[in-house]
Amino acid sequence: MTCITIGPARVEDITDIARLHRVIWCDTYRDLAPADVYEALDEEYRRARWADMFANPRRDQRILLARQGDRLVGIGAIGASSEPAFGGRGEIKSLYVDASIKRQGLGRRLMREMAREFASMGYSSVGLGVVVGNEPAIAFYKALGGQLVGRYVDPGPLWRSDNLIFAWDDLSVLL
C-alpha cells in the first residue's frame, strides 16, 4: 500500500475535495437524509461550498487532506464553532475517509492532526456534531474517548438534522 500523507488543502484541490465529499456523504447518509436533500447536495453544490470556504475563510479554519499517492482519500476540516452548544470548544467541521481504506487508522490520524492544529491555535478542547443514526461514526468517536455532551439541530443548507455533540475536553486524549 502506498504511504498516506496528510497536509494542508490548497485551492486547486477543490474539485477533488468536492468529489470525495459527495461520494462519502452519499454513502454515509443514504438512509438518514431525505431523498430530495440527498439529490440536491451534488458534486457541483459541494464544489461551490468548498470554494466559498477557501474564498471566505472562517475563524481558525484549517482544512487537511490525506493523500495516497495522487489520490485524495481523506478530508478533515476544523474551525471556531458557530454553534453555542459547543460551549466555546473548537469544532471539527468535517471528517471524511474513503471507504476503500476505512478501518486502517486514517480517521485516527486525521483526528490527531486536527487536534494538533487546535492546540497550536490555543484551544484546549474540541467537539463535533454527528447526525443521530450515524452509528459507525458514533462508535468511532466513543472509541477515541469522545464524551457525549449535548445535542443541537444543524440548520444545514437544506436539511435540519438532529445531531449529538461529542467532545474531548483534554486534547491529549487525541494527541
C-alpha positions, 0 to 999 in steps of 0.5 A: 500500500502506498504511504498516506500523507496528510497536509494542508488543502490548497485551492486547486484541490477543490474539485477533488475535495468536492468529489470525495465529499459527495461520494462519502456523504452519499454513502454515509447518509443514504438512509438518514437524509431525505431523498430530495436533500440527498439529490440536491447536495451534488458534486457541483453544490459541494464544489461551490461550498468548498470554494466559498470556504477557501474564498471566505475563510472562517475563524481558525479554519484549517482544512487537511487532506490525506493523500495516497499517492495522487489520490485524495482519500481523506478530508478533515476540516476544523474551525471556531464553532458557530454553534453555542452548544459547543460551549466555546470548544473548537469544532471539527467541521468535517471528517471524511475517509474513503471507504476503500481504506476505512478501518486502517487508522486514517480517521485516527490520524486525521483526528490527531492532526486536527487536534494538533492544529487546535492546540497550536491555535490555543484551544484546549478542547474540541467537539463535533456534531454527528447526525443521530443514526450515524452509528459507525461514526458514533462508535468511532468517536466513543472509541477515541474517548469522545464524551457525549455532551449535548445535542443541537439541530444543524440548520444545514443548507437544506436539511435540519438534522438532529445531531449529538455533540461529542467532545474531548475536553483534554486534547491529549486524549487525541494527541 
